[in-house]
Amino acid sequence: MGGEPIRDLVVFSHLRWDGVWQRPHHLVSRLANRFRRTWFAEEPVQRAEDGVRLRCESAGPVTRVLVDVATSTRWPTFGEPADLDHGALVAAACAAPSDPVVWLYSPMALPMARQLQPSVLVYDVMDDLTSFKGAVPESRLRHSQALAEADLVFTGGRSIHERVMEHRRRPSRTLCFPSGVEVDHFAHQPIPHPRPVAGYVGVIDERLDLGLIADLARKLPGWTIRMVGPVAKIDREMLPVAPNIEYLGQRSYADLPAIMAGFDVALMPFALNDATASISPTKTLEYLAAGLPTVSTRIRDVVRDHTSVVAFADDAGGFAQLCADVRVGRWRFPAERVTAILLAHQWDAIAASMFELIVEAGDVRRGDIVAS
């Protein structure tokens, strides 16, 4: 369809644009070229300086909206009772966009979304944030309200979709879009290394089974257990320590292919708890695109969607045995099946489908959206 790019897009995210590259980054970076302007509003950061500082920073396809507040200011997260009006500040930062498309990742930002009077309200439920460590009591109410008010609800996997459908009154406007992958990005020749490496890439938080990781290091003394990603919401003193465990910290998305090329096996050592009950890890496809044998605990969506290409173990002994099997060639994943799965889950196609739904929702609601 011809015409000018449609309106402005304002995204409220609990994740930072400069953080670990995840679902919001992949989708928003692709959608940005279909809108006049794209704003990525992040939760306030409490700093030592007095007062409030509103900043807008160009970050490739988006403009980040950042608010720094003094540590004495009662404003720890989206939507909580606070001393300041975040919604008004975001509206000012975005030059008061007219009838924008507003996209929520955090339901706590719903009051701010309302202030912007969106032409289309999108709620992308990538995780059940209400079950995560540190979730505020209001989060369940905001989640229910966002499900009720959103013109479109997207979900990041089958399990979270089933949970959402229990509460969503407009099933035709609630669509499951499991996360995708950039296959070409992860294509990289293996890098020779003196010791076998079992690696994990992602946020290190309460969703990981730290005991399993510690036990795996003990059972594989000749291997390196390489953990790549930032530590969040847990005390660093809780992390297992051993001579063969390495913590590389957060690395850029651009660096991940080379890092993964140094793995022999990719790990998904998730705990089985409330925070992981409905997750659908993006890293599954990224590991597979990197050509890595992948071992996971029995996360429901991974079992349902990827049993033919992922191996499962219930404890460190099972993980260790599978790692050893890979090393001596006793376990190989079916390359044809991996290729088929990767081709069916491309970020470009997912973003394009979502955009068409936004255009349709705008046509129904206002009758005046023009697609690019």
Protein Blocks (a to p, Z undefined) as FASTA:
>chain_A
ZZddehjdddddfbdfklccdfklmmmmmmmmmpfbdcddddddddfbecjddddddehj
bccddddddfklccfbghiacfbdfklmmmmmnoppahiadddfblklmmmmmmnopabd
cdddfbcfklpghiafklmmmmmmmmmmpmbdcdfbfklmmmmmmmmcblmlcccddddd
dfklmgccddddfbdcdddeddddfkbcfklmmmmmmmmmmbccddedddehiafklpcc
dfkbccebjadfklmmmmmmmpfbdcdddccdfklmmgccfklmmmmmnopacdddddfk
lmmmmmmmpccdfbfklmmmmmmmmmnopaccdfklmmmmmmmmcfklmmmmmmmmmmmm
mmmmnopaccZZ
